[in-house]
Amino acid sequence: MNQRAYLIFISFIVALGGFLFGFDAGIISGVMSYAGPAFNLSEIQSGWVVSAPSFAAMFSMLFSGRLSDHFGRKKLLLFVAFLYAISAILSAVAISYELLYIARIIGGIAFGAALVLAPIYIAEISTPENRGKLVSIQQLNIVFGFFAAFLSNYFFNKYNTSESTFLTDENIWRWMLGVELIPALCYFILLFFVPNSPRWLYLKGRFSEAKKVLVKIHGASRGAIESKAIEENLQADKNKTPLKIKEILKPSLRFILTIGLVVGVLQQITGINAVYFYATSIFKQTGIGTDAAFSSGVLLSTISVIFTFVAIYLIDRMGRRPLLLIGTAGIAISLLVCAYGFHEATFKISSEKMSQFNFQNSEKLLPLADKEFTNDVAFKTALKSVLGNQTYRKNDGAILAAATAINANLILIGILGFIACFAFSLGPVMWVLLSELYPIKYRGLAIGIIAFVNSLISSLVQLVFPWELSIIGNAATFFIFGAIALMGFFVLMKTLPETKGKSLEVLEMELIG
């Protein structure tokens, strides 16, 4: 294997933590269609189960970088893979809402550490010429994880039939969660083929071992150049005063810290993880039915993969700023299209269709026969009042398919447009931008703070999303996301710098002075 292939190989393995993050995010969208009714969860409880990993991740993001300085990137990643496996097992055997929540908290600790450690490790083994592409591999793994999860959910749902004795509505969600053990174990095993970070080896005084790794990764000549640069950097670091947390707020850093926070917040507050984590539920709202909702998830994840490859191709050619501006504008338009489509929907169950329902207590729907609703909140509230929350949630796909009059294609175009625009902009570009904006002395602290805020926003969005759909409705929820994206576009257009093709030292001089 030549050096280029080896560099891509180890970058891909290290970034497999992103695959597991995407896999869990995609899996849970199908799981909640069954686990929610099984535990009779309220909207807020469903939100807690879905958002638990992001909530835990924001704390592990703060400390994982510093822990890896002590124990090493590789050792901490092995522990992360072990936590992924434990989370998968405990989630699959959970006998209560509380145990399921705890199992997902454990997974969240792994997610947070993996999402921070992978860019750090990859940045430490890459060169300026390929840094953007290699760091973007993490986002590629995330969308591969989504694709694998939605495909897994689709097949589990397809073979969960009334004739099946192996898969039932009561156990299918356990298999959906338990299958995550397979990629977790693969991640753990493959990490043994990854060398320790050469920069971390230098920090620990293991110079000869570090030089061997650099030669294996880059070849003899380039390895010698990288080795000399690391040694000079370490010597310069010795002459610097110890980092104090309050220094991150000093005037010279405020601009780039603000840019990082704006991009970090915008990535999550436009609702990307709400769409991913609740994809099956969102597609059910269009009335296409449960089976079609699961298959639409596969299409969604395929679009993510395709446009992440677009980002990897363009990020070192077109630049970070154009991708972010074009993508954010597209996100705003797509979300507003969804809002319009949901706003125009009407809901009415005819007596004929109502007679075709075969679930228990379906006769309770008779008072709602041929009654038209122009608001999804009023319709779902009426359904819950006559059926009860558990029965409604277990059969919402069939009921909405029978009752909803909506331009489902318009919603699908809006959702897929949102996913495509995110996949070539805010998804991969944020992590690349964060690895470039900050001087090496402040990089770990700054990225940790922004990652914490990013994960906090993500967990809050996931937590309140089911409540939003239930209380203010589909149209208002997507309108809020679209309006925020539109405001974010104008903020980025005014403030976002371009970092393409510039060394970290040049960027430091330009942005800080």
N, C-alpha and C positions, 0 to 999 in steps of 0.2 A: 504494500500500500504506500503510495507516494505521500509527501508531506501535506499537500493540499487536501487529499482525500482523508488523511488521518485527522487533520484539523477539523474538517466538517464532521467526521465520524464522532469524535469526542465531544464536540459542541452539541451535536444532536442528542447524544446520550445524556449529557448533563441537563439539557433542556427538557428531558422526558418528564420532569416534575410538572412542566406546563401541560404535557399531554394528560397527566392524571388530574390536573385542575380542570381542564376542559372536559374530560370524561365525566367527572363528578357533576360538573355544572349541567352537562347534557342529560345525564342519567336522571337527575333529580326532577327534571321537567316531566318525565314519564312516571317516576315513582309516586309523585304526589297525587296523580290521578287515582291511585289505588291505596296508598298509605294514608292519605287524608281521610277518606271515608272509613278505612279500617279502624283508625283511632278516633274518629269523629272529631276532627280538628276544626277549630274556628279559623277565620282568616288570619288572625294575628298568630295563632299557634303554627299554622302552615308557614307563615312568613318567618317565624323563628327557626323552624327546621331548615328551611331553604337558606336563610342568611347566616346560620351558625358558623359555617366555615369562614366566611368573610369576616365575621366578628372576631373569631379567634386569630385569623391571619394578620389582622392589623397589629396585634401585639407581638406576634412572632417576627413580623417584618422589622420591628424596632430593634430587636436584640440579635437576630440571626447573623447579621454582618459581623458584629463584634465577637459573637461566639465562634464564628468561623475563623477569625483572626487567632483565636486561642487554640482551637481543636483542629482547624484545617477545613478547607472547603469540602474535600472529598469525604472525610469522616462525618461531617454534619449532614451531607447529602445522603449518605448511607442510613443515618438515623431517620432522616425524612422519609426515605423509601420504606423503612420499617414501620413508621407511623401510618403511612398510607395503607399498608397491609392490615394493620390492627384496626384501623377505622373501617375498612371494607368488611372485615369479619364481624365486628360489633354491630355495624349498621344492619347487616343481613339477619342477625339473630335477635335484634331488639324486640323486647316484649311490651314496651310502653313508649309513649311519646317522649318521656324524660330520657330514657336510655338511647333512643334514636338521636336525640339532641346532643347528648354527651359524645356519642360516637362520631358525630359530624363535627363537633368541636375539635376532637383529636385530629380529624382530617384537615381542619382549618389551620391548625398549628403547622402541619406539613406543607400545606399550600403556601402559606405566607413565607416560610423559610425558603422553599424551592424557588418562588418567583423572584426573590431578592438574590439568592446565591447564584443562580444560573447566569444572570447578566454579569455579576462580579467575576465569576470564574472565566466566562467567555471573553470578557474584556481583557483579562489578564493573560490570555494565551493568543489573542488575535493581534493583527497589525492594523495601522490606521487605514490601509487600503480596503480591508475586508471587514472592519468593525461593524458597520451598519448591517451588512448581510448576516453576519454570524450572530449578532445579538438578536436579530429578527427571527432566528430559528426558534426561539422560545415561543413567539406568537404563532409560528407555524405549527409547533407541537400542540399548542392550546387548541387551535382549530381542528387539527387532526383528532384530538381528544373529543371535541364536540361531534365530529363526524362519526367516530367509532361509537360514541354513546347513543346518538340518535338512531344509528343503524341497529345497534343492539336492542334499543327500546322497540324499534319497529318490528323486529323479528319476535321478540318476546310477546308483544301484543298480538301479532299475527297468529301465533300458535297457542294463544290463550283462548281456546274455544270451549263451548259448552260440552263438547265430547272429550276434552282433554282431562286426564286424571293427574297428570304431572304438573301442569301449570293451571292455577286457579286465580280468581280475583283476590283470594286471601293470601297467596304466597308469591305471586308474580313479582311484587315489588322487592321481596327479599332476594330473589335471583338477580333482579336488575342491579341491586346494590352489591351483592356478593361477587358478581363477575368482575368487579374492579380489582379483586385480589390478583387476577392474572397479570395485568400490566404492572401492578405494584411489585410483584415478585420479579418480573422481567427487569424492571428498573433497578431493583436491588442487586441483581446478579450482574447486569451490564456495567454498573458503576465500578466493579472491581477491575475492569479493563481501562479505566480512566486514570491518568497519572495525577499526582498532586499538582496543584497550581505552582508554577515556577516562582512566581512572585512571593507566594506564601512560604515556599522553601527558603528563599533568600531572607525573608523576615525572621525565620527560625535559625538562620546561620548554616543551613544545609546547602552550601554553595555548589559543591561538585554534583550533587543530585539534581539541583535546579538547572545547571548547565546541560546535563544529559537530557533532561526533559525538553529544554529549548532546542537542542540539536535534533531530537527525535521529531519535534513538531515542525520546525522551520528549516531544518538542514544546517550544515556546519556554518556557512557564511552568514546567513540571516540570523541564525541562533547566536552567533558571536555579537552581532550588532544589538540584538535585543538584550543580551546579557549585559553588555556595556551600558545600555540605557537604563536598565533596572538598577545597576550598581551606582550610577550617577544620581539617580532619583533617590535611592536609599541614603546616599551620602548627604544630599540636600535636605532630606527629611530630618537627619540628625541635628541639623542646625536650626530647625524650626521649634518654636515654643509649643508646649503641649496644647492640644485643642480644648477650648472651653465651649460649652454648648451655646452660651450667650453670643459667641462670636458670629454665629450663623445669622444673627439679626443686624449685624453692623451695616452701615449705609452702602458700602461697596458691593455687598451681596444681595441687597434687597431686590434689585431688578430681576436677577436670575432666579432667586427664590420665588418671587411672585410669578414669573413665567412658569416655573415648574409646578407650582400649586394650581395655577389656572388650568394647565393641561391635565394634571392629575385629577382634579375635581371634574373637569369637563368629560374626561373619559368615562366616568361612572355615572354622573348625574343625568346624562341623557338616556339612561335606562338600558344600556347594553346587557348587563347581567340579568335584569328583570326579563328581557326578551328571551335570552338564552335559557335561564333557569325555569321560566314559565311558558316556554314555547308551545308545548302541547295545549296548555290551558288557553293561551291566546288564540291559537288556531281553532280551538273548539268554539270560541266566542263568535266566529264567523259562520257557524252553523254547518261546517263541512263534515262534521261527525268525528268520532273518536279515531277510527282507522285512518282516515285522511289526515287528521291532525298529526298522528305519529309519522306518517309518510312525508308530510310537509316539513317536519323537523329534519329529515334526511336531506331534503332539498336545501334547507337553510344552511346546514353545516357544509354541504358541497360548495355553496357560494362562498362561504368563509374561507375554505381551502384555496379556491381559485384566486380570490382577490388578495389573499395573503401572499401568494406567489407573485402577484402583480406588484405588491409593496416591496418584496425582496428584490425584484428586478429594477424598480424605479428609485429606491431610496438613496442609492449612491450615484444615480444619474440625474434625476429631476431635482432631488433635494428634499429636506424635511419640511420646509415652510410651504411649498406648493401642495404637497400631499396633504398636509394638515388642513390647509384652507379649503381645497377642493372637497376633501372628505367631510369636513364639518358642515359645509354648505349643503352637500348631498344628504347628510344625516338630518339636517333641519327640514329640508323639503320632504324627505321620505316619511318622517314622523308626522308632519302636518297632513300628508296624504292619508296616512292611517287614521288620523283624527277625523278628517272629513268623511272617510268611508264609514267609520263607526257611527258618526253623527247622523248619517242618512239611513241607518238601519231601522227596521220595524220588526215587531215580534207578535205572532198570532198562531195559536195552535187550533187547527180545524178539528171538528168533531171526528172526522174520518181518520185523520192521523193519530188523534188521541186514542182511538179504539185499537190502534196497532201496537201500542206500548204493552210490553209483557212483564214489566217489573212490578214488584209488590207495592200495593197501595196506589197504583196508577189511577184508580177511579177517583181519587181525591182531587184530580186535576179538572174534573167535570165543570166546576163553577167558572173555570177560566176558558172554557171552550169558546172559540171564535171571538174572543175579546182581544182587541188590538192594543199593543203598547208601542209607543214611539221612543221609549227610553229603556235601555237595558237594565238600569238599576231598578226601576219600578217592576219590570218583568221578573227579574231574578228574586226580588223581595217577595213578590206574590207567590212564586213557586216555592220558596223556602217556607212561607207561612202555611201552605197547605200540605207540603210533603215532609217538612222537617229538613234540617241542614244535611244530615247524613245521607238520606235517600236522594236528595237533590244532587249532592256532589258525586254520588256514585253513578248517576244517570244523566248528568248535565249534557254530555255529548249527544246522546240520542234526543233529548228534549230540545236543545238548541238547534240541532239539525232539522227537526220537524217544524220549528217555529220561526226561525230567523229568515228575514228577507233582506239581503245585503249584497253588495257588490264584492264578493269574496276575492275576486281577482285583483281588485284595487287594493285591498288589504294586503294580499300576498305580495304584490308589487312593492308596496310601501315597506313591508317588513324586510323583504329581500334587498331592496335598495339601501335600507338602513344598515343591514349586515354587510353588504358589499362595501359601502363607503367607510364603515368602521374598520373593516379588515385591511384596507390599504392606507389608513390614516391613523386615527387615534389608538388603534390596537397596537401595532408594532412600533410606530414612530415615537410614542411617548417614552418607551424604555431606552431607545437609542438616544433621544434628545437628553434624557436625564443623565445618561452616561457621559455626555459631552459638555454639558453646561457648567459643571462645578469643578473647581480646582481639586487636585487629588487630596489635599489636606481635609477638605470639607465634604468630599463626594459621598462617603459612606453615611455620614450624619444627615446630609441634605436628602439623599435618596431614601433613607429610612423614614424621615419625617414625612416626605411626600407620599411614600408608599403607605404609611400609616393613615394619612388623610384619605388617600385613594380607596383603601380598603374599608375605612369607616363609612364613606359615602356609599360604597357598593353594598355594604351590609344594611344600611338604612333604606336604600332604594328597594332591595329585595324584601326587607321586612314589611314595608308599608305597601308594596305593590298589590298583594291580594286585597288589602283593605281599600286601596284606591279604586280598584275595579268594582268592589262591592258597594262603596259609598258614593264616589263621584262618577263612576262609569268609565267605559273604555275610551270614549271620545275625549273627555276632559283630561284623562291621564296622558294620552298620547299628545294632546295639544300642549300640555305643560312641558313634556320632554322636548317637543319640537321648538317651543318658544325659547327654552334654555339653550338649545343648540344654536339657534339663530343669534342670540346674544353673544354666545361664545365665539361665533365666527367673527363678529365685529371686533371683539376684544383681541383675538389672535391677529387679525388683519392689521391692527394698529401697533401691536407690541412684539410679535414673534420674530426673533432673529433667525437667520439662516446659518447652519453649522456645517453644511456639506463641504467636504474637501479641505477642511482646515485642521491643523494639528491642535491637540489639546492646549499646547502652550500659546498658540496664536489666539485661540478662543478666549483663553484666560486674560490675555492682554486687551483684547477688543471689548470684552464684556465687563471686566473688572478694573483693568488698568494697573 
